[in-house]
């Protein structure tokens, strides 16, 4: 610096001479120059004008500043400015502040466009409600957006915090959305829930968290109890379509559930929650918000830790969850932000690995043939399900919780770097990693019903692996005059994967529109096995597993799209995404369940010394899809829009399609011949309207899609994988909110679906040396017109809400229409009648502004009418009549359906969990606001 090379006197003299020369040289120019001006338009990120923005202009040399509000067209103008360098700062409620540096020359009139970015979807909802003056939109628990280009529902933070149980998972959060339903047999937030929409089951749609897809590697399904408990979720952007080209994930097929983390609070806050309720369920939670702190108040963070435990609705289905999350944001500058997230969940359970049969659930008194003579049915608590148990401490009774335990730790981390550049460019880079580690030990004995003692001979008469013609697990079965003694067949199961990936995109906003391009890449390493094991002998594993494999997958999805602002009201967004997926597997010798023991002879180590458990085969393959999309959004009025969309989606295949030896020929599929990738094409059109006291959105959709993989065994015993018949689903969805003043509102959504198969099913490849991919092996009739299973004919939700001052209350009732169920390749064998689920919530919040501001008392009631309706069914056996004869007595085969409906009670039935009540209090320990 200057003071290091000159003394203070010389520095003062030098500075004075420099100032004098500057004054003399510029004074004539200033006298002759004309004043400059700067003006422009403030818009949102998609080009819509903002009417409530404030613009500040500051001369960076003199410090002189001016401030004005934009007009009704979003315009602003500053005139009479001296030439020089200025900073233009634009802000608006709900938007991030944007700054621009401009250089104004003499006489120059500069015109600029300043787009403001919305921080998250919840802010977008607030901004839109304010912009159109819609009270109904501001109070809506769920609603659509005017800029929608597909059937999209925003589930607000208010709905999650006030109108769901404090232990809810994401399945419960989206349960009341249009054309959607979620079921959980053990209760809300307890165990695995299943979510369906438009007839798409889990595995046919994406779920992501803050834009990062998460899913299992063996199939693109999800675990609702892992990764993201309700405390991690701030809001949900639910898109029931393949989305645009920038919608990334392994299955942009049926749609995407975009989970968004909680917003950072600008003020410091500490909240502690205690909750308790049905099934001995307890929750302890602490949440800390730091508010802005540090030099320049550029840092902000939020942290949460909690413990949840429950006996569950089902017997011996104990649950425990310990979790924590941390989200940090640092504003490096006005244009660059760095944020990070870390979440850890440890889930433990004693879940038995099967569902109750109809016989066990309802008993002989309901008319089912349960093969019981002189045996007591003991109650299965909660559901009223019955099991043939005499002593829960008996180690031979496989339901004992010590023979069923899961330990599943997961972690999820990412870092986000966002930066804005000149000329409307912005860049986002988000590297991430997450891990799933599922260690399970569970008993796997078949639920053999107990026959009378007189039915059994003194010595076994059945072949190995069967008992009286019934399939049983590979374990020791002794048949005595007293009946069956079955040592529990148990399974040592492990499923672990670690993923690394990144999501990056670059955007450019101009007067012509918004250009987006980017890439999703992910690498995953998986280790899976299942070994039969003996729980009575220190869990000693069998030498050969049912399967054991390791595989590595790579997913690449580059994309590009352009939202073209044809006019101020008309946007057209074409785009394309390229989905490339590779997998390389190492599959080890097994007992014949998957690829076999890989040596000639029987797969029994006691009879075949050539067996090597370390032997393996390497399989692999790749899939590539080009997925175009296009949409149009037309703003009919400021508060009314319409859209049309066409898009394609695909699904990555399950790892099971590689469960055969690709290196062999003849009686198996030719090497490297894999089933084609599942794809679909969706067409839909809709409209969104927001009036002051009423909002409405509706859409019509038409989806042509291939269905899930299935398989048959060829004569060599190898599986041949194929796609089930294609189908067409079309329907209508509508959603509405209305408010009547004083916080009273009603909500409604309804849908009608028509989903039918559109062809027959052909499986190719016959036995022999002439085997080709076109030689028919199996043809199963699936005539057009049969209903796609688990697609309700109609779904409706009605709700009433009250949100006024300190009170929030709501009632929601969901009605799910009739569904059909398939049994493998046999279609529409059974129906699930219409069922309802109703929930109610009452909350009172202290809003005094004092030290205990925001303390909340919550009462949550789920399934308030205590319905036990069936929600799902797995049919037993195949439609082949077979009876069992033992000691002169004939019994109907309990694994036989023998017709369009089960007749013997051996099918597995899932039912609604019973009524649950949760009472919680959240103590707010906030600084006085």
QUIBELCOR-V499238 format. One record per residue. N is the residue number from 1. RES is the residue in one small letter. NEAR is the number of other ideal C-beta (glycine too) atoms within 10 Angstrom. Layout:
# QUIBELCOR-V499238
n->N res->RES near->NEAR
n->N res->RES near->NEAR
This chain:
# QUIBELCOR-V499238
n->1 res->x near->5
n->2 res->x near->9
n->3 res->x near->9
n->4 res->x near->5
n->5 res->x near->8
n->6 res->x near->12
n->7 res->x near->8
n->8 res->x near->8
n->9 res->x near->8
n->10 res->x near->12
n->11 res->x near->14
n->12 res->x near->11
n->13 res->x near->11
n->14 res->x near->12
n->15 res->x near->11
n->16 res->x near->10
n->17 res->x near->10
n->18 res->x near->10
n->19 res->x near->10
n->20 res->x near->10
n->21 res->x near->10
n->22 res->x near->10
n->23 res->x near->10
n->24 res->x near->9
n->25 res->x near->9
n->26 res->x near->12
n->27 res->x near->10
n->28 res->x near->9
n->29 res->x near->10
n->30 res->x near->11
n->31 res->x near->7
n->32 res->x near->8
n->33 res->x near->14
n->34 res->x near->11
n->35 res->x near->14
n->36 res->x near->22
n->37 res->x near->16
n->38 res->x near->21
n->39 res->x near->14
n->40 res->x near->21
n->41 res->x near->20
n->42 res->x near->26
n->43 res->x near->20
n->44 res->x near->23
n->45 res->x near->17
n->46 res->x near->16
n->47 res->x near->21
n->48 res->x near->21
n->49 res->x near->18
n->50 res->x near->22
n->51 res->x near->16
n->52 res->x near->16
n->53 res->x near->23
n->54 res->x near->16
n->55 res->x near->23
n->56 res->x near->17
n->57 res->x near->21
n->58 res->x near->17
n->59 res->x near->17
n->60 res->x near->12
n->61 res->x near->10
n->62 res->x near->9
n->63 res->x near->7
n->64 res->x near->13
n->65 res->x near->12
n->66 res->x near->14
n->67 res->x near->12
n->68 res->x near->13
n->69 res->x near->10
n->70 res->x near->22
n->71 res->x near->12
n->72 res->x near->7
n->73 res->x near->12
n->74 res->x near->20
n->75 res->x near->14
n->76 res->x near->23
n->77 res->x near->14
n->78 res->x near->20
n->79 res->x near->11
n->80 res->x near->8
n->81 res->x near->19
n->82 res->x near->15
n->83 res->x near->19
n->84 res->x near->16
n->85 res->x near->12
n->86 res->x near->25
n->87 res->x near->15
n->88 res->x near->20
n->89 res->x near->17
n->90 res->x near->24
n->91 res->x near->16
n->92 res->x near->22
n->93 res->x near->12
n->94 res->x near->21
n->95 res->x near->22
n->96 res->x near->17
n->97 res->x near->13
n->98 res->x near->19
n->99 res->x near->16
n->100 res->x near->19
n->101 res->x near->10
n->102 res->x near->17
n->103 res->x near->12
n->104 res->x near->21
n->105 res->x near->11
n->106 res->x near->14
n->107 res->x near->11
n->108 res->x near->15
n->109 res->x near->13
n->110 res->x near->17
n->111 res->x near->11
n->112 res->x near->14
n->113 res->x near->15
n->114 res->x near->22
n->115 res->x near->23
n->116 res->x near->19
n->117 res->x near->16
n->118 res->x near->19
n->119 res->x near->13
n->120 res->x near->18
n->121 res->x near->20
n->122 res->x near->23
n->123 res->x near->17
n->124 res->x near->20
n->125 res->x near->26
n->126 res->x near->16
n->127 res->x near->21
n->128 res->x near->25
n->129 res->x near->20
n->130 res->x near->16
n->131 res->x near->20
n->132 res->x near->18
n->133 res->x near->13
n->134 res->x near->24
n->135 res->x near->20
n->136 res->x near->23
n->137 res->x near->27
n->138 res->x near->20
n->139 res->x near->24
n->140 res->x near->26
n->141 res->x near->22
n->142 res->x near->23
n->143 res->x near->28
n->144 res->x near->30
n->145 res->x near->20
n->146 res->x near->25
n->147 res->x near->20
n->148 res->x near->23
n->149 res->x near->26
n->150 res->x near->27
n->151 res->x near->29
n->152 res->x near->25
n->153 res->x near->24
n->154 res->x near->25
n->155 res->x near->29
n->156 res->x near->22
n->157 res->x near->18
n->158 res->x near->18
n->159 res->x near->25
n->160 res->x near->21
n->161 res->x near->19
n->162 res->x near->22
n->163 res->x near->29
n->164 res->x near->27
n->165 res->x near->26
n->166 res->x near->25
n->167 res->x near->29
n->168 res->x near->25
n->169 res->x near->27
n->170 res->x near->26
n->171 res->x near->25
n->172 res->x near->23
n->173 res->x near->25
n->174 res->x near->21
n->175 res->x near->25
n->176 res->x near->27
n->177 res->x near->25
n->178 res->x near->25
n->179 res->x near->31
n->180 res->x near->26
n->181 res->x near->25
n->182 res->x near->25
n->183 res->x near->20
n->184 res->x near->26
n->185 res->x near->25
n->186 res->x near->24
n->187 res->x near->30
n->188 res->x near->29
n->189 res->x near->29
n->190 res->x near->29
n->191 res->x near->23
n->192 res->x near->18
n->193 res->x near->25
n->194 res->x near->19
n->195 res->x near->25
n->196 res->x near->24
n->197 res->x near->25
n->198 res->x near->28
n->199 res->x near->22
n->200 res->x near->25
n->201 res->x near->16
n->202 res->x near->23
n->203 res->x near->19
n->204 res->x near->23
n->205 res->x near->29
n->206 res->x near->26
n->207 res->x near->26
n->208 res->x near->20
n->209 res->x near->23
n->210 res->x near->21
n->211 res->x near->20
n->212 res->x near->25
n->213 res->x near->25
n->214 res->x near->22
n->215 res->x near->25
n->216 res->x near->21
n->217 res->x near->25
n->218 res->x near->16
n->219 res->x near->19
n->220 res->x near->22
n->221 res->x near->17
n->222 res->x near->25
n->223 res->x near->21
n->224 res->x near->24
n->225 res->x near->25
n->226 res->x near->24
n->227 res->x near->24
n->228 res->x near->25
n->229 res->x near->26
n->230 res->x near->22
n->231 res->x near->22
n->232 res->x near->24
n->233 res->x near->21
n->234 res->x near->20
n->235 res->x near->26
n->236 res->x near->24
n->237 res->x near->20
n->238 res->x near->22
n->239 res->x near->22
n->240 res->x near->27
n->241 res->x near->31
n->242 res->x near->32
n->243 res->x near->27
n->244 res->x near->23
n->245 res->x near->29
n->246 res->x near->21
n->247 res->x near->28
n->248 res->x near->26
n->249 res->x near->27
n->250 res->x near->25
n->251 res->x near->26
n->252 res->x near->30
n->253 res->x near->28
n->254 res->x near->26
n->255 res->x near->28
n->256 res->x near->26
n->257 res->x near->24
n->258 res->x near->22
n->259 res->x near->25
n->260 res->x near->21
n->261 res->x near->20
n->262 res->x near->21
n->263 res->x near->16
n->264 res->x near->19
n->265 res->x near->17
n->266 res->x near->11
n->267 res->x near->12
n->268 res->x near->15
n->269 res->x near->19
n->270 res->x near->14
n->271 res->x near->18
n->272 res->x near->15
n->273 res->x near->19
n->274 res->x near->14
n->275 res->x near->21
n->276 res->x near->14
n->277 res->x near->23
n->278 res->x near->20
n->279 res->x near->22
n->280 res->x near->11
n->281 res->x near->25
n->282 res->x near->15
n->283 res->x near->24
n->284 res->x near->14
n->285 res->x near->22
n->286 res->x near->16
n->287 res->x near->20
n->288 res->x near->17
n->289 res->x near->21
n->290 res->x near->18
n->291 res->x near->17
n->292 res->x near->17
n->293 res->x near->12
n->294 res->x near->11
n->295 res->x near->6
n->296 res->x near->9
n->297 res->x near->11
n->298 res->x near->14
n->299 res->x near->15
n->300 res->x near->21
n->301 res->x near->19
n->302 res->x near->22
n->303 res->x near->15
n->304 res->x near->21
n->305 res->x near->16
n->306 res->x near->23
n->307 res->x near->15
n->308 res->x near->24
n->309 res->x near->16
n->310 res->x near->25
n->311 res->x near->20
n->312 res->x near->24
n->313 res->x near->26
n->314 res->x near->25
n->315 res->x near->23
n->316 res->x near->19
n->317 res->x near->23
n->318 res->x near->21
n->319 res->x near->24
n->320 res->x near->14
n->321 res->x near->22
n->322 res->x near->15
n->323 res->x near->22
n->324 res->x near->17
n->325 res->x near->22
n->326 res->x near->16
n->327 res->x near->22
n->328 res->x near->17
n->329 res->x near->18
n->330 res->x near->14
n->331 res->x near->18
n->332 res->x near->12
n->333 res->x near->11
n->334 res->x near->14
n->335 res->x near->15
n->336 res->x near->14
n->337 res->x near->18
n->338 res->x near->14
n->339 res->x near->20
n->340 res->x near->15
n->341 res->x near->22
n->342 res->x near->15
n->343 res->x near->23
n->344 res->x near->17
n->345 res->x near->23
n->346 res->x near->17
n->347 res->x near->22
n->348 res->x near->15
n->349 res->x near->24
n->350 res->x near->21
n->351 res->x near->21
n->352 res->x near->22
n->353 res->x near->14
n->354 res->x near->17
n->355 res->x near->19
n->356 res->x near->22
n->357 res->x near->25
n->358 res->x near->21
n->359 res->x near->26
n->360 res->x near->22
n->361 res->x near->23
n->362 res->x near->18
n->363 res->x near->18
n->364 res->x near->15
n->365 res->x near->8
n->366 res->x near->11
n->367 res->x near->10
n->368 res->x near->22
n->369 res->x near->15
n->370 res->x near->25
n->371 res->x near->22
n->372 res->x near->17
n->373 res->x near->12
n->374 res->x near->7
n->375 res->x near->16
n->376 res->x near->9
n->377 res->x near->17
n->378 res->x near->14
n->379 res->x near->13
n->380 res->x near->18
n->381 res->x near->14
n->382 res->x near->20
n->383 res->x near->21
n->384 res->x near->13
n->385 res->x near->23
n->386 res->x near->21
n->387 res->x near->19
n->388 res->x near->19
n->389 res->x near->18
n->390 res->x near->10
n->391 res->x near->10
n->392 res->x near->14
n->393 res->x near->7
n->394 res->x near->11
n->395 res->x near->14
n->396 res->x near->15
n->397 res->x near->18
n->398 res->x near->26
n->399 res->x near->21
n->400 res->x near->20
n->401 res->x near->15
n->402 res->x near->12
n->403 res->x near->23
n->404 res->x near->25
n->405 res->x near->15
n->406 res->x near->18
n->407 res->x near->14
n->408 res->x near->20
n->409 res->x near->17
n->410 res->x near->21
n->411 res->x near->16
n->412 res->x near->24
n->413 res->x near->16
n->414 res->x near->22
n->415 res->x near->16
n->416 res->x near->19
n->417 res->x near->16
n->418 res->x near->18
n->419 res->x near->15
n->420 res->x near->21
n->421 res->x near->12
n->422 res->x near->8
n->423 res->x near->7
n->424 res->x near->16
n->425 res->x near->14
n->426 res->x near->17
n->427 res->x near->16
n->428 res->x near->16
n->429 res->x near->15
n->430 res->x near->21
n->431 res->x near->16
n->432 res->x near->22
n->433 res->x near->17
n->434 res->x near->21
n->435 res->x near->16
n->436 res->x near->24
n->437 res->x near->17
n->438 res->x near->19
n->439 res->x near->14
n->440 res->x near->19
n->441 res->x near->18
n->442 res->x near->21
n->443 res->x near->25
n->444 res->x near->24
n->445 res->x near->20
n->446 res->x near->17
n->447 res->x near->19
n->448 res->x near->18
n->449 res->x near->21
n->450 res->x near->16
n->451 res->x near->21
n->452 res->x near->15
n->453 res->x near->14
n->454 res->x near->12
n->455 res->x near->20
n->456 res->x near->20
n->457 res->x near->11
n->458 res->x near->8
n->459 res->x near->8
n->460 res->x near->15
n->461 res->x near->12
n->462 res->x near->15
n->463 res->x near->8
n->464 res->x near->9
n->465 res->x near->11
n->466 res->x near->12
n->467 res->x near->20
n->468 res->x near->19
n->469 res->x near->15
n->470 res->x near->17
n->471 res->x near->11
n->472 res->x near->20
n->473 res->x near->17
n->474 res->x near->14
n->475 res->x near->19
n->476 res->x near->11
n->477 res->x near->21
n->478 res->x near->12
n->479 res->x near->20
n->480 res->x near->13
n->481 res->x near->10
n->482 res->x near->9
n->483 res->x near->17
n->484 res->x near->18
n->485 res->x near->11
n->486 res->x near->20
n->487 res->x near->18
n->488 res->x near->23
n->489 res->x near->20
n->490 res->x near->26
n->491 res->x near->21
n->492 res->x near->21
n->493 res->x near->20
n->494 res->x near->16
n->495 res->x near->18
n->496 res->x near->18
n->497 res->x near->21
n->498 res->x near->16
n->499 res->x near->22
n->500 res->x near->13
n->501 res->x near->19
n->502 res->x near->18
n->503 res->x near->23
n->504 res->x near->16
n->505 res->x near->19
n->506 res->x near->16
n->507 res->x near->20
n->508 res->x near->17
n->509 res->x near->24
n->510 res->x near->14
n->511 res->x near->10
n->512 res->x near->13
n->513 res->x near->17
n->514 res->x near->20
n->515 res->x near->17
n->516 res->x near->18
n->517 res->x near->17
n->518 res->x near->23
n->519 res->x near->16
n->520 res->x near->26
n->521 res->x near->17
n->522 res->x near->24
n->523 res->x near->14
n->524 res->x near->20
n->525 res->x near->15
n->526 res->x near->21
n->527 res->x near->16
n->528 res->x near->20
n->529 res->x near->19
n->530 res->x near->20
n->531 res->x near->21
n->532 res->x near->21
n->533 res->x near->23
n->534 res->x near->17
n->535 res->x near->23
n->536 res->x near->13
n->537 res->x near->8
n->538 res->x near->7
n->539 res->x near->13
n->540 res->x near->12
n->541 res->x near->15
n->542 res->x near->17
n->543 res->x near->14
n->544 res->x near->23
n->545 res->x near->25
n->546 res->x near->19
n->547 res->x near->19
n->548 res->x near->21
n->549 res->x near->23
n->550 res->x near->16
n->551 res->x near->22
n->552 res->x near->16
n->553 res->x near->21
n->554 res->x near->15
n->555 res->x near->22
n->556 res->x near->14
n->557 res->x near->25
n->558 res->x near->17
n->559 res->x near->22
n->560 res->x near->18
n->561 res->x near->23
n->562 res->x near->16
n->563 res->x near->25
n->564 res->x near->16
n->565 res->x near->19
n->566 res->x near->12
n->567 res->x near->8
n->568 res->x near->12
n->569 res->x near->14
n->570 res->x near->12
n->571 res->x near->24
n->572 res->x near->16
n->573 res->x near->23
n->574 res->x near->17
n->575 res->x near->22
n->576 res->x near->15
n->577 res->x near->28
n->578 res->x near->15
n->579 res->x near->27
n->580 res->x near->15
n->581 res->x near->21
n->582 res->x near->14
n->583 res->x near->22
n->584 res->x near->15
n->585 res->x near->21
n->586 res->x near->15
n->587 res->x near->24
n->588 res->x near->21
n->589 res->x near->24
n->590 res->x near->24
n->591 res->x near->20
n->592 res->x near->14
n->593 res->x near->15
n->594 res->x near->20
n->595 res->x near->23
n->596 res->x near->18
n->597 res->x near->23
n->598 res->x near->18
n->599 res->x near->14
n->600 res->x near->7
n->601 res->x near->11
n->602 res->x near->12
n->603 res->x near->17
n->604 res->x near->14
n->605 res->x near->16
n->606 res->x near->8
n->607 res->x near->9
n->608 res->x near->13
n->609 res->x near->9
n->610 res->x near->11
n->611 res->x near->20
n->612 res->x near->14
n->613 res->x near->16
n->614 res->x near->6
n->615 res->x near->13
n->616 res->x near->17
n->617 res->x near->19
n->618 res->x near->12
n->619 res->x near->24
n->620 res->x near->15
n->621 res->x near->16
n->622 res->x near->12
n->623 res->x near->20
n->624 res->x near->12
n->625 res->x near->19
n->626 res->x near->12
n->627 res->x near->23
n->628 res->x near->14
n->629 res->x near->27
n->630 res->x near->17
n->631 res->x near->25
n->632 res->x near->18
n->633 res->x near->24
n->634 res->x near->16
n->635 res->x near->18
n->636 res->x near->13
n->637 res->x near->11
n->638 res->x near->15
n->639 res->x near->19
n->640 res->x near->16
n->641 res->x near->24
n->642 res->x near->15
n->643 res->x near->24
n->644 res->x near->17
n->645 res->x near->25
n->646 res->x near->18
n->647 res->x near->25
n->648 res->x near->22
n->649 res->x near->30
n->650 res->x near->23
n->651 res->x near->28
n->652 res->x near->23
n->653 res->x near->23
n->654 res->x near->18
n->655 res->x near->20
n->656 res->x near->15
n->657 res->x near->19
n->658 res->x near->24
n->659 res->x near->20
n->660 res->x near->24
n->661 res->x near->18
n->662 res->x near->19
n->663 res->x near->11
n->664 res->x near->14
n->665 res->x near->12
n->666 res->x near->13
n->667 res->x near->16
n->668 res->x near->22
n->669 res->x near->24
n->670 res->x near->13
n->671 res->x near->11
n->672 res->x near->11
n->673 res->x near->16
n->674 res->x near->17
n->675 res->x near->19
n->676 res->x near->10
n->677 res->x near->16
n->678 res->x near->23
n->679 res->x near->19
n->680 res->x near->23
n->681 res->x near->15
n->682 res->x near->26
n->683 res->x near->15
n->684 res->x near->24
n->685 res->x near->18
n->686 res->x near->25
n->687 res->x near->18
n->688 res->x near->26
n->689 res->x near->20
n->690 res->x near->28
n->691 res->x near->16
n->692 res->x near->13
n->693 res->x near->15
n->694 res->x near->16
n->695 res->x near->28
n->696 res->x near->19
n->697 res->x near->25
n->698 res->x near->20
n->699 res->x near->27
n->700 res->x near->16
n->701 res->x near->23
n->702 res->x near->14
n->703 res->x near->24
n->704 res->x near->16
n->705 res->x near->25
n->706 res->x near->19
n->707 res->x near->18
n->708 res->x near->13
n->709 res->x near->17
n->710 res->x near->18
n->711 res->x near->17
n->712 res->x near->16
n->713 res->x near->11
n->714 res->x near->21
n->715 res->x near->11
n->716 res->x near->14
n->717 res->x near->11
n->718 res->x near->21
n->719 res->x near->18
n->720 res->x near->21
n->721 res->x near->20
n->722 res->x near->22
n->723 res->x near->17
n->724 res->x near->21
n->725 res->x near->23
n->726 res->x near->17
n->727 res->x near->23
n->728 res->x near->15
n->729 res->x near->21
n->730 res->x near->17
n->731 res->x near->22
n->732 res->x near->16
n->733 res->x near->26
n->734 res->x near->19
n->735 res->x near->25
n->736 res->x near->18
n->737 res->x near->28
n->738 res->x near->18
n->739 res->x near->22
n->740 res->x near->11
n->741 res->x near->9
n->742 res->x near->10
n->743 res->x near->16
n->744 res->x near->15
n->745 res->x near->23
n->746 res->x near->14
n->747 res->x near->26
n->748 res->x near->15
n->749 res->x near->24
n->750 res->x near->18
n->751 res->x near->26
n->752 res->x near->17
n->753 res->x near->23
n->754 res->x near->14
n->755 res->x near->23
n->756 res->x near->16
n->757 res->x near->23
n->758 res->x near->16
n->759 res->x near->11
n->760 res->x near->12
n->761 res->x near->19
n->762 res->x near->14
n->763 res->x near->19
n->764 res->x near->18
n->765 res->x near->22
n->766 res->x near->16
n->767 res->x near->15
n->768 res->x near->9
n->769 res->x near->7
n->770 res->x near->8
n->771 res->x near->20
n->772 res->x near->11
n->773 res->x near->11
n->774 res->x near->8
n->775 res->x near->12
n->776 res->x near->10
n->777 res->x near->17
n->778 res->x near->16
n->779 res->x near->11
n->780 res->x near->17
n->781 res->x near->11
n->782 res->x near->23
n->783 res->x near->12
n->784 res->x near->12
n->785 res->x near->9
n->786 res->x near->18
n->787 res->x near->22
n->788 res->x near->25
n->789 res->x near->22
n->790 res->x near->19
n->791 res->x near->23
n->792 res->x near->23
n->793 res->x near->17
n->794 res->x near->17
n->795 res->x near->25
n->796 res->x near->18
n->797 res->x near->24
n->798 res->x near->16
n->799 res->x near->23
n->800 res->x near->14
n->801 res->x near->25
n->802 res->x near->16
n->803 res->x near->20
n->804 res->x near->13
n->805 res->x near->10
n->806 res->x near->12
n->807 res->x near->13
n->808 res->x near->22
n->809 res->x near->19
n->810 res->x near->22
n->811 res->x near->18
n->812 res->x near->21
n->813 res->x near->17
n->814 res->x near->21
n->815 res->x near->17
n->816 res->x near->23
n->817 res->x near->18
n->818 res->x near->14
n->819 res->x near->25
n->820 res->x near->19
n->821 res->x near->18
n->822 res->x near->20
n->823 res->x near->20
n->824 res->x near->14
n->825 res->x near->17
n->826 res->x near->15
n->827 res->x near->21
n->828 res->x near->17
n->829 res->x near->20
n->830 res->x near->19
n->831 res->x near->16
n->832 res->x near->21
n->833 res->x near->10
n->834 res->x near->15
n->835 res->x near->21
n->836 res->x near->14
n->837 res->x near->24
n->838 res->x near->19
n->839 res->x near->23
n->840 res->x near->18
n->841 res->x near->21
n->842 res->x near->16
n->843 res->x near->21
n->844 res->x near->16
n->845 res->x near->19
n->846 res->x near->15
n->847 res->x near->14
n->848 res->x near->14
n->849 res->x near->10
n->850 res->x near->13
n->851 res->x near->11
n->852 res->x near->11
n->853 res->x near->18
n->854 res->x near->17
n->855 res->x near->20
n->856 res->x near->20
n->857 res->x near->14
n->858 res->x near->23
n->859 res->x near->15
n->860 res->x near->24
n->861 res->x near->20
n->862 res->x near->28
n->863 res->x near->21
n->864 res->x near->15
n->865 res->x near->11
n->866 res->x near->11
n->867 res->x near->16
n->868 res->x near->16
n->869 res->x near->15
n->870 res->x near->17
n->871 res->x near->23
n->872 res->x near->17
n->873 res->x near->21
n->874 res->x near->14
n->875 res->x near->20
n->876 res->x near->19
n->877 res->x near->18
n->878 res->x near->14
n->879 res->x near->14
n->880 res->x near->10
n->881 res->x near->10
n->882 res->x near->13
n->883 res->x near->11
n->884 res->x near->19
n->885 res->x near->11
n->886 res->x near->18
n->887 res->x near->12
n->888 res->x near->7
n->889 res->x near->12
n->890 res->x near->8
n->891 res->x near->18
n->892 res->x near->16
n->893 res->x near->19
n->894 res->x near->23
n->895 res->x near->18
n->896 res->x near->20
n->897 res->x near->23
n->898 res->x near->17
n->899 res->x near->10
n->900 res->x near->12
n->901 res->x near->11
n->902 res->x near->25
n->903 res->x near->15
n->904 res->x near->23
n->905 res->x near->23
n->906 res->x near->26
n->907 res->x near->25
n->908 res->x near->18
n->909 res->x near->22
n->910 res->x near->19
n->911 res->x near->23
n->912 res->x near->23
n->913 res->x near->29
n->914 res->x near->18
n->915 res->x near->17
n->916 res->x near->25
n->917 res->x near->16
n->918 res->x near->24
n->919 res->x near->14
n->920 res->x near->21
n->921 res->x near->14
n->922 res->x near->20
n->923 res->x near->15
n->924 res->x near->20
n->925 res->x near->15
n->926 res->x near->20
n->927 res->x near->12
n->928 res->x near->8
n->929 res->x near->11
